[in-house]
Structures are given as C-alpha cells and as structure tokens.
Amino acid sequence: MKISTKLMAGFGLLFILMFVLAGIGTTRISSIDESLDSAFVNRFNKTRLAYTARSDVNSIAKYMANLLLNSDPNQPGAKENLAKANTYKEKLKEGVAALQKSADSDVEKQLTYETVKSTENFMSYLNQAIELYDNGKVAEANKLRTDIGVSYQDQVTESVDHLTQYLDDNVQKGINEFKASNSKTLLLTILLTVAALVIGLGIMYWIMRSLSRGLALLTGMIKGFGNGRFDPGYRVEVTTTDEFGKVAEVFNVMADDLEELMHNERTFNKQNEDQAWLKSNVANMSMLLQDQTNMHDLTNSFISEASRMIGATFGAVYLLEREGMRTRLVLSSAYAFDKDPEDNLLPEFALGQGLVGQAAADGRRIMVQDEVDTYLTIQSSFGQLDAKYLVVEPVVSEEEVGAVVEFAGLKMLSENELDLLEQLTENLAVSIGRIRSRERVEELLRMSQALTEELQSQSEELISQQEELRTSNEKLEEQTKALKASEELLQSQQEELEQNNEELLRKTKQLQTQVQETELANRQIEEAKEALEKQAFELAMASKYKSEFLANMSHELRTPLNSMLILSQMLAENKDSNLYDKQVEYAETIHSSGSDLLKLINDVLDLSKVEAGKVEVQAEYVLVPDIMETIQRSFEQVARKKALGFEITIDSGVPRMLYTDSMRLEQILRNLLSNAFKFTSQGSVLLHVYPVKEGEPQIAFSVKDTGIGIAEEKQQIIFEAFQQADGTTSRQFGGTGLGLSISKQLAGLLGGTIEICSREGEGSTFTLFIPHRKYSERVGGSAEAAAAGQEQQALPLPDAPAVPQLPAPAPVPVKPVPKAAQREVEDDRGSITENDKVLLIVEDDVHFMNVLVDMARSRGFKALVAMQGDIGLQMAKEYKPDGIILDIQLPIVDGWSILVQLKNNAETRHIPVHVMSVVDEVHQGLSMGAIAYMRKPSSKDVLEQAFIELEGFIDQNLRKLLLVEDDPVQMNNLIELIRHDDVLIEVATTADEAIVKLRERHFDCMVLDIGLADHSAFDLLERIKAEEELRRLPIVIYTEKEYDKKDEMRLKKYAESIIIKNVKSPERLLDETALFLHRVEETLPEEKKRILQRLHSSEAVFAGKKVLLVDDDIRNVFALSNLLEGYNMKVLFAETGRQALSILEKEPDLDLVLMDIMMPEMDGYEAMKEIRSMPQFDNLPIIALTAKAMRDDREKCIRAGASDYITKPINNDQLMSLIRVWLFK
C-alpha cells in the first residue's frame, strides 16, 4: 500500500468515526423527537378526547334532566335545553368516533369498542326520550330516564373512565421508555468516543512503523548495488507494498525479464519443431489410409504406421460390432503380437469389459503408467523387457465410438505424442466410417437383389395357386351336377306321395286360389307403389331443376349486381360534389334496393344449396362470448332505431367453447333476430343462451320478442319456403318468407332443431337447440383424447329420405370473352415507367373491371387488365407486376390454374395475389399461396380494405416468420436454412409462447414442429383458428411422424402444407416458406437459389417417374403418352377403371395417376374411391381429367379421392405444372 494511501486510510477512518458519532447523535435525537410525539402529542390527544367525551355525557345528562323535569314545553329555557342536549350529543358522537379511529393496540381497540357500544345505547335512549318529549309524553320520558337513562349514562362514564385510565398508563409508559432510550444513547456515545481514540492511536503507530521499514529496505538495496551484486540472479526480498516496495519490485522485474527472454526463445523453437513433426505425421497417415478399401487392410496399415510414429512396441485395433442387442469389440489387427493365447491378447471384449471395453463405454482415453511390468513384457530374440506404459484410445466419430486402439512401450509418451495419437484416431474414425458406409451400401444392394428374387418366386407360386384353385372349381361343378340329379330323384318321390294323398291335394288347390288372390292384391299394391315412386321421381326432378335454376340464376345475378352496388355507393358519396341532393338520394335508394336484392339472392342461393345438398358443415371450436358480442354489435343499431329493448343473457352453465359451424350458427341467429325486430314495434327483444338439463347435452338459443305473435294454426307453415303467417297482398310486413325455412334446414345440418312458442298479439319465442360436446373430451393431451376429438369432427345429421337418382344436368360450356368487351377497358401498359407500382387485374366482368381500375389508379397504381385467364397469365410473366387481383371463374383458363402456374414459376411466385370469387373457398386460396380471399359481390368498403392489404404487403420489405420448435439443435438448423436479410425469424418453444407472440404482432407465416412438450399440435392449431385475427395465418407443419388418413385430414383443415422430415424435407421447407412469405428468389443467397432451382427443375422432377394414364379414348392416350414420354417418364395405360385397379395391384410403385371420369364398366369416380380404399395408395397423387364444366365438378372429384382436377381440352403447360406440383407433395 502506498504511503499516501496509508495516510488517507488512517485519517479517513478517523473521519468516518466522527461521522458515525454525528450520525448516531442525530438519529437518537430524531428518535427522541418521535418518542415525544408518540408519548405526549398522540397519547395526550387521546386522553383529552376521553375526558371531553366524559364531560359531554355529563352535560347531556344535565340538560336532559332540566328538560324533562320542566314538563311544560313552552316554558322559557325548554328549547334552549333541548338544543344544547342535541349539540352535546353530536359532539359526543364525533369524540367517540375519533377515539375509535385513533385506537392502535388490541386492548385500546377493545376498550374503545366498549365505549362505542355503551355510547350507542345512551344515544338510543336519548332519541327515545326526545321523541316522547316532542309528542307531549313527558311523564313517560321521565320514567324512561329513571329506568334506563341513568344506568346507560353510568355505563358510558365507566367505559370512558377505563379508557382514560389505560391512556394515562400509556403516557407514563412512554415517558419511562424515553428515559431508558436516553440512557442508552449516552452510554453508546461514550463507548464510541473511547473506541475512536484507541483506533486513532493504532493508526498513528501503523503509519510510523511502515515508513521506517521501507527506508531500511531501500537502504539495503542501495548497499547491495554498491557492493557489485547486480547479476540477473540477484533478487531483493520485497516485504512491503508501498513506494519502497515498488522500487524493489522494479529491480526484481528487470532481472526476471532477462531470464524470461532467453527461456521464451528456447520454448518457441521447441513448439515450432513439435508442430511441424505433428502435421507431417498426420498428413502421412491420411495419405496412407485413403488408399485402403477394406477394413482389415485399413486397421493393419494404421496400427503399423501409428506404432512407428509414437515409438510404441505393442499395438492392437479392436472394431465395434453390433449383433442385435449385443455390442462387442473384436480384434482386427495387431502389432508385434503372435495372437497366441499365452500372449494375453484377447480376441474380443464386451462394452465395459477390461480397459478396452471401458474406454469404448466412456469414450475417453485410459492411461496406465504404474505396475504395467507385472503383466506385460516385450520379447525379442535376445530376451525380454518390461513395458513402462499402456494407453487405450477410443476412435470417436460424431460422438459415437467406432473402434478402440491400444499401445504399449518402453518409453513414456510425451504430450506431443499423445496429441498425435488423438489426431491419428480422428483420421482412422473417418476412414472406418467411409468403409462401413460402403459396406452398408453393398449389403443393401445384395438385400434388394435377394428381395427382388424372392418377390419373383412368390409371384410364380401365386400363379400356381391360382391354377390349383381353378382345378378345385371344376371339381365343385361336377359335385353340383350330382346334387342336381339327387334333387330330381327326390322330386319324383315327392310327386308319388302327392298322388297317394288326394285330400291334401284338394286343400293345396284351395291354398293356391288364396295365393292367387293375394298375388293379385300385391300387384295392385305394387302398381300403386310404382305410381307413387313415379310421382316422387317427378317431384324430385322438379325440385332438382328448381334448385339448379335458382343456384344458376343467383350466381348470374350477383355479377352485374356487384358493379351496381359499388357504383351507386360511389355516386352516393358524391366526392366531386357535382350531384344534386335529389340525385344523391336516388343513388342511395339504388344502393339500398340493390343491397335488399343481394340479400334476397343470397337467401335464394342458400335455400337452393340446402335443398340440393350442397351445404357442408365446417365444424370447429368457437367461442360463445365472441359470437354473442358479434350479434350484439350487429343489432344494437336496429334496436336503437326502433326504440326497442335488446338484451343478451348467457347462463353460467353454458360452456365457453362450442363445437359447431360458427358461420351457420350466426346465420340462424341473425335470421331469428331479424324476424323478431321486424315484427316487434314496441317492447323488447331478448336472446337467452342456456344449457338443456334433460336428455342429450344441448345448448339452447332462445329469441323472445313482444311483437304481433303467430296464430297456432300458422306456426308450422312459416317454416316452409316463401310462406308467411300473413300471406295476403295487403299484409303489413314485407319479406320473402325464406329466413325461417333456411334456418330450419341449417339447424338440421348442425344436428339441431328449432321450436316455436307463440300467442297471437303477445309475442313469440323461437328456440334453437344444437348438440354440445365437451371440449375436454377432444383435447385432453393423450392419444385417447385425440381419437375422441377425431370422432367429433362429423356433427350428427338427421336422417335424409331416399331420393331416386337423377340424370346429371347438361354441361355449361365456357364462353370466351367477346373481343368488343375486351376493348372497353383501357389500361396503362403504354405509360409504365421504372418506378411505377403496377397492378394486374384479371376479371371478365367489364363493369366491375372499370371499378377496380379506377380504384387502383386513385391509389397510385398503374393498372394492367386481362379478361381471359390465358392472357392474364401471359401478362403476369411479361410485366411482372407488383400485385395481382385474380378472379376464379375466367374464360379459357380458370383462376386456380393461373395461381398454380404463378406460384411454380420462380420469376412470379413472389408476387402477392388477392383472389376473388362468388364461391367461398378461402382455405384453398390461402393454401395455394394467395395473400387474401375476397367473396363477390363486395361493397366499396371491402374493396378498399382489399387494396389496403395489398398495398401493405407490397410496401413491406421485411417478412416475419414464427418458428415453433422446442429442440435447440433442430431450431438452429431451421433458422440457418431459412434466414436472410428479407426475413425476420422469431422463435417460440411452447404452444403458449406461440399464442402470446401471435397475439402481440403480425406474422406472415408460421412453421410448426408437431412434437411440442406442453400441448398437442391439434390444440394449438384449434386455438389459432378460433381467433378471427389469426385464421388466415399460413401454417407449415414440419414433422417426422407419419400420420394416418384421419389425422392427416384434420391437419390439412388447419395447415396449408405438411412436410414429413426426410432427406428432401429441408428443400421442401425452404420452398414452402418462400411461397407463403412471397420471397423474391433472385435476392436469396446463391446456395438457397440453387436449392430452389434444383427443386423446381422442369426436367429433373419428371425423369424416371412412373405414371398410369386411364382413358378410353385412344387419341387422348396417344397424345398424352407422347407428351409424358417426352419428359423421360414411363407411361402405363388402362382403358377402364377396372383395368386401372388391376395394374395398380401389379405395379404398386406408381408415382402418379391421370384418371379420366367418363369411362365404360367403372367410371373415374368409382375407380378413385376404390383406389383410396387401399391403405397403400392413401398418398398416391391422382389428377382427374374431365370434359364437363359444372361448378361442382371439382368438389365431386376431390370427394371421390382426386388430388387435383383439370378440364379438357387439356393445356399441356397447365398439366405439366400440376404434375410437377404433385410429384413434390
């Protein structure tokens, strides 16, 4: 320690002691002040309040006595006595309340409580006495005073006295505590002062002693130099750390530097020599091992060369071999051993046996230096010597032991030799892995050849068995003929018995007559049945044609109506202020009428869908409070406008989540509430949700109104289509009468019913009952719970009556867009510059196209238009726009085909596509790579929102990906695979963390590993899809588990892509995430670009693939087989579905099937169902080929088992694009 530091430390400690004394004094003074406040201020105030309360009680008693003893209320002073009694009464209440509020100890609170209770009794007496006095009952008041008033006064006085005594004692106690504290403070101050003096004297002695010792050390060093002792070996003993010690240390450092310089130079030269020797030997060994092709030569070369390099006298190599559950180490090569049992060289070891087995089990080196000579000697022709060391080194590759090497010698190994041995074993591990991989490949090849020969022999054996079966059938036919001959003999015997029994014959004739009469009656019944069936057939035909007509007309009406609604809304907004108020009113009327017409069309379309059996239930878990909140928002304004009460109540027994179709449930509730509000002019409308306690578990949604009610005889007809309770032309309320009919049929699809309870003039109650299944039965986290959840996917449906088969309606041909119509829309293709934002609009409706073009231009886009699918695809490839709005129902090439080709082209797959259609197929559009889906017809607000989403996506340069993975190694691999500067990757390790991150911020895609520890994947996916903001999030499932068909269908309901981990899965994952993140391939690193280009190579994906072509038209077979063979594909063909099944049995290794629909014997629908019934073909891609163009053809093909669908005439590029997609699935 420096001299200045010592001085500062000494004086600093004295100053600290002074500050401590000052601090203690200040603290004690503050404590005394607080004690004074507590003892004399707080406690004194409480005592004063107690005495005041006692005085107030006496004053009240005095004035009450004066008041009651003077019986005349009008006597002078009576009112004054009453006023003063009331004043002191209020003062007493305030004083007692203050005492109660300031009580702090338990005893004080108890005494205060007694005072309060006695005061309340006293107050009660006062109030009674004053009331009697005011009523003129002075005698009764005096009696009350003498009976209980005086005793109550004494009780208050006594309780106050007890409290006062306790407070006085507390004041005295505080004084005593203060005196004791003051004495302690004085004693502590004296002790600290004495301690400070002692410490100060000690510091002075320490400083003086250290100075004198330092001067003596410096004097000794100077004398040493004066005597000539300045060689590098001379050192001065350092005993202090002050300035004198520093001078001695500098002297010693100088001498150390001279010695260290010479030592470092010798060490550096030695290290260079060691490294050169080490690298040279490692290189020589690598070259030697590269030339070896079998395991024995490899180990023999290694042990000989390694023994020479490290100077070992003995050496051995043991290879690790596995035989079933047994693992052992087998001797492969040895150095300087005779392999004689007397030499102690064992042929094999088990794991953990001996030093060799233990080194393999631990994966670490074992060195033995002592006692080696007791069991190992080195022999030669001149004699023998004892070994000095033994080293056992495991050969480790990728954390797995593949072999163990053992060395022994006369000279102990140096550190360099041990390092060399470690690096040599690493080279040996690589070479062993290389040779074993080669041996495994050769073994697999031999096994494959053996399996092929075995399959061929089994096939020949099967043919011989079929021949034996045919011989057996012939024998059975001969036996059948013999049985027939026996039957004829028995029949003749029976006829002889009938002739001998005439009486029985007569009775038989009578029975025959009765039988004839019965047959006649049966024929009449059969004729009546046929007539009824014919009528039912005609009725079903009429219903079918009606539904088809309504569906077609609804679709055709929506297209022009779409433009009318948007244009009328734009006119009503009058942004340019160039319309009169009357014209704005006209536009609003047009928009309102168009909206009503759209609702009517939707009702008609829903009814036709239900009647035609086209409505499918999309069941999922939905939150009941969310549905009620949506309903509340929808009808609040309606209730406010009609001045009606509107309330929604949910009973406590209603589950939070319900497994049903949320869209259909909301549609039913909206219809019921719309009717309730329409037919209610005053009162209220109530929606009550409650559980049904009897029978099967059900949830009831009851809509009650105070409207006009429905007569009992008309309560059933209102559920029929186009029917109302008042169906006259002069009825008060309008409407088509479709709402309740649709609601009843939708309720049936959900497995529920609708009941009505109504009285005319009093209102109605419509109750919807739907089945409820508990959430815990489906997602319990176990295999049983998951299986139970799978069963709940299909809601119970009512039994439908049998309907005779109807002939399919004629195909609707696809009409090309007239050239005149194509010229009506002018776009901006001639004025596009480099920095312009370009939007391609592919739409065949001219009016709607004009609306979209105007909106695009108003938002700063240059618009390109195409009214045919093929032209739109060509323009997308040519102009590469920033975004695309794509209709689905297009001439020439439909929107789905365009979307597939765009997403399979590296130059266009990053372009965001916004899909729109009159058909609601949101999941399909998103799974194919679209950013959003819009249903036509759409309002202007919906279109504005679509443009906002598209602009946001175009302007967003950084895409966000959520990776849900709990394995750190796998997580790092996936991040390394996907990451680049255009993607921000966030990681979640649990399902709960993933949900939190998804709610906090927006993500463009999510990659989910199915094997999470805290939740099942189905649970997480259902939680995501149950939230409106997350439903459209693209999800890629990345798993190593193979799922059965049911679970795979469940996953496909929630995820856009499912990737099974295998050799090609990383490339697939990179490709799928690039699709849903819309990454520009050209901006990716070269390595990732090569992966995607190799994955999408148009030639490599087709080469060697085996395709089955099923078509009965030889011209199609010829054309398609030539096309496919041009891509180096092997083509098999069949003319019928039955032949296709036969070929599949013989050729189970097919890669893809092209299936025509219209074929003899067995059509394509039936053939695909048969193929899918075979488990081995669950994942076989099947592309359906059809010449029909009905709207539901695609759904029929998919339901029958097709993977995809393409219409004839077939576009070659479109077909090859589809094949490429499904060969990668």
Buried (B, 14 or more C-beta within 10 A) or exposed (E): EEBEEBEEBBEEBBEEBEEEBEEBBEEBEEBBEEBEEBBBEBBEBBBEBBBBBBBBBEBBBBBBBBBBEBBEEEEEEBEEBBEBBBBBBEBBBEBBBBBBEBBEEEEBEBBBEBBBEBBBBBBEBBEBBBEBBEEEBBEBBBBBBEEBBEEBBBBBBBBBBBBBEBBEEBBEEBBEEBEEBBEEBEEBBEEBEEEBEEBBEEBEEEBEEBBEEBEEBBEEBEEBEEEEEEEEEEEBEBEBBBEBBBBBBEBBEEBEEEEEEEEEEEEEEEEEEBEEBBEEBBEEBBEBBEEBEEBEBBBBBBBBBBBEBBEBBBBBBBBBEEEEEEBBBEBBBBBBBEEEEEBEBBEBBBBEBBBBBBBBBEEEBBEBEEEBEEEBBBEEEEEEEEBBBBBBBBBBBEEEBBBBBBBBBEEEBEEBBBBBBEBBBBBBBBBBBBBBEEEEEEEEEEEEEEEEEEEEEEEEEEEEEEEEEEEEEEEEEEEEEEEEEEEEEEEEEEEEEEEEEEEEEEEEEEEEEEEEEEEEEEEEEEEEEEEEEEEBBEEBEEBBEBBBEBBBBBBEBBBEBBBBBBBBBBBBEBEEEEBEEEEBEBBBEBBEEBBEBBBBBBBBBBBBBBBBEBBEBEBBBBBBEBBBEBBBEBBEEBBEEBEBEBEBEBEEEBBEBBBBBBEBBBBBBBBBBBBBBBBBEEBBBBBBBBBBEEEEEBBBBBBBBBBBBBEEEBBEBBBEBEBBBEEEEEEEEEBBBBBBBBBBBBBBBBBBBBEBEBEEEEBBBBBBBBBBBEBEBBBBEEEEBBEBBBEBBEBEEEEEEEEEEEEEEEEEEBEEBEEEBBEEBEBBBEEBEEEBBBBBBBBBBBBBBBBBBBBBBEBEBBBBBBBBBBBBBEBBEEBEBBBBBBBBBBBBBBBBBBBBBBBBBBEBBBBBBBBBBBBEBBBBBBBBBBBBBBBBBBBBEBBBBBBEBBBEBBEEEEBBBBBBBBEEEBBEEBBEBBBEEBBEBBBBBBBBBBBEBBEEEEBBBBBBBBBBEEBBBBBBBBBBBBBEEBBBBBBBBBBEEEBEEEBBEBBBBBBBBBBBBEEEBBBBBBBBBBBBBBBEBEEBEEEBBEBBEEBBEEEEBBEEBEBBBBBBBEEBBEBBBEBBEEBEBBBBBBBBBBBBBEBBEEEEEBBBBBBBBBBEEBBBBBBBBBBBEEEEBEEBBBBBBBBBEBBEBBBBBBEBBBBBBBBBEBBEEBBBBBBBBBBBE
